[in-house]
Amino acid sequence: MAHKGGQFHEGADARFGADGDCFPSDAADDSIPPGLAHAMSGAAASINDGLNAKVLVLNKLYVAIRVVSARRAFCLLLNNIAEIIHVERDGEGHRYTNYDFATWAELSEARARFEREQHDWVRTVRAELAVPRIIRLLGYDRLPEQTVKLNRRNLFARDRNQCQYCGRLFPTSDLSIDHVMPRTQGGRDSWENLVCACIRCNARKGGRTPEQAGVRLIRKPERPKRNPLITIRLGNEKYASWKAFLDHAYWSVELGSDQ
């Protein structure tokens, strides 16, 4: 049975729990240098694909709290609200280096020559800037709410756009959300009772349980330990440095809505 209630809706949630309102406001975006401001606006932004890259945000205590666009990250850096954390692997594990924006901009010239494939890039009037993978807020020590938000976007990500009855992959527009135990039989809105289903399988099952409809789930639905969208992104090698801060995390890191 497809869910049509108000709880599941499209659109990104920019905050992390109840304390999200304290995250640095967008007012900081108004005081950036003209050269970078030009790169972030109008036609220039359309060719600067690096602005759409994602950046992991740590709080003052090096705890991951949010994922934002590169555009938002540069605004925080240029207003001295954040610093860059660069992660490199060596024989003993991970090595972390802190950079302010000016130093990172100088290093970008060398990275453009020797490490171009390892970075996303933003072109300004005078130079190219490597997009940092991780930034750290200098004056923000709040912690994220330790739950993964139950919404349509996260459900589709958890099930990886795969119908949980026939096992086929579908675009989001061809998927619906099914109550394993129908609401008419007492089923609730929960991670353990909601799954992605294609339109055909959902219609076949109708307002019945899988057993009543003669269908089987391909896997048991469970509450994810971390935001499933982050898990998907960690599969991309260019975001491998995030793992140093996320491998032992059991809370949600939400994707911001800023672009």
Phi, psi and omega in degrees: 000123183289143179273128180237013182284177185278347185288326183261114182215155179284161177115147185274148175258119189275353189246168180242081176075195189293335183271004186299333182297342182274356178297142182313132186283167179289354179299334180295341183290345187278351185238056178251152182302146182305321182299314180285327177299321178296319181295335184267000187232157172056219184296327181298320181295329183293335179258356178264076182299335180300337179294340180269355177296156182259145183232130177280132180253128175256152172277184183301332184267013179068029176259129180293131183231343188194159170238129182232169175286160177300324179302313179295321180298316179297323178297318178294322180292315184291340177260015177058030176269339183217165173231165182268137173247115180255128183251128175231145177266138173228189184297339183256006180127227181256142175239129184252136177232133179262134179228143167275173186296318183299316180294319179298320179297320178294319181290337181299329180298316179289321180295328179296329180277322190247342185226031187303319184288347183270357186227158162269157187228146173239123181266126175253183181298323186259335188199180174249142179244130173287136178280122178292151177274331185222137171232159181234127177286134187277338184230023185237116184239014177292155178251151180286156174295136189269053175217157174261125185293133178273105177210172185301316182299315181289327176296315178297323180291318179301317181272001175054041178057031180249126176300128185278005176249310181264344176083002181276153178270142181220153169294157183305323182296341181256013179244152174229175178251127183249139171275116179302306169266110186304150178299328179293344178248019176095007179293145184246167174279102180208161178302325185278352183237005181238136179217160172284140177216141175288164184299320181295312181294323180295319179293322180294318181287319180060214181269045181236165172283163177304319180296318180294328183269352181073031177237163181230145173284142179281339174204156180285126179289133181223159174287124179289149179281333176223164181307122183297335177294325177292320179300318178297316182294328180294343176286348178271125186302328183291345177255018183301329182295339178296332186300331180299335182250353184244343186301328182251018180268139179237024179239178184268137168246112185276150173276128180288160181268355183290145179233000000 
